[in-house]
């Protein structure tokens, strides 16, 4: 008792052109909306990355300043230590 599935239109009858173009237009509209949303998401993510890079740049500059300060202190202490060693008269 198999029944054949019938098509709403016979194969030789013309299809409705307006419905086909409406489908194409709707698909294009959905595609454009999807691209717009995706563009917004990407732009937002890039803004967040830019802000993080700016904060890292500021932090790196601060750390460089701290490193230079520590290097100056170590150099001063090495100079004092070397100066004292030569004043005593012993080679170290």
N, C-alpha and C positions, 0 to 999 in steps of 0.2 A: 504494500500500500504506500509506496513512495509517491510523493507529490513533487512535482517540479516547482522550483521557486520562480515565481513570475516577476518580471521586471515591471516597474511602473510605466515605462515607455517601451514601445516596440523598437527593435534596433534600427528600423528605417525611418522612424518619425523624427522630425527636427526637434532639438532640445531648445529650451528657453534661453536665449542669449543674455537677457537681463540678469537672470539668476547666476549665470556663469561669471559675468563681469562683476556682479555684487560679491561673489565669493573671492574673486581675485582682488578686488578693492579692500575687502575686509581683511584678507591675509596680508596685504601690503600695509594696511593701517596697524595691524597687530605687530608686524615686524618693525615698523618705524617706532611704535611705542616701546617695544622691547629694547631697541637700540638706544632710545632716549634714556630709559631707566638705567641701562647698563652704563651709559656714558656718565650719568650722575653718580653711580656707585664708584666707578673708577676715579672720577675727579675727586670725590670725597676721600677715598683711600690715599690718593696722591697728596692731598692737602695734609692728611695726618702724617704721612711719611715726611713731608717737608718740615712740619713742625717738630717732629722728633729729631730730624737731622740738625735743625737750628739749635735745639736744646743740647744735643750732643756736642755741637761745635762750641757752645758757651762753656760746657763742662770741660772739654779738652783744653780750652784756653786757660781755665782756672787751674787745671792740673799742671799745665806747663809752667805756670807762674810758681806754683808750689814746688815743682821739681827744681826750677832755677834757684829758688830760695834755699832749698836744702843743699844744692850743689855749692852755693856760695858759702854756706856754713861749714860744710865739710872741707872745702878748700881753705878756709880760714883756720880751721882746727889742724889740718895737715901742715899748714905753714907754721903755726905755733909749735907743733910737735917737732917739725924738722929744725926749726930755729933753736929750740931748747936742746936738741940732741947735739947740734954742732957747737953750742956754747959750752957744753960739758966737756967736749973734746973727744968723745968716743964715736967711732963709726958704727952705724947701725944698719 
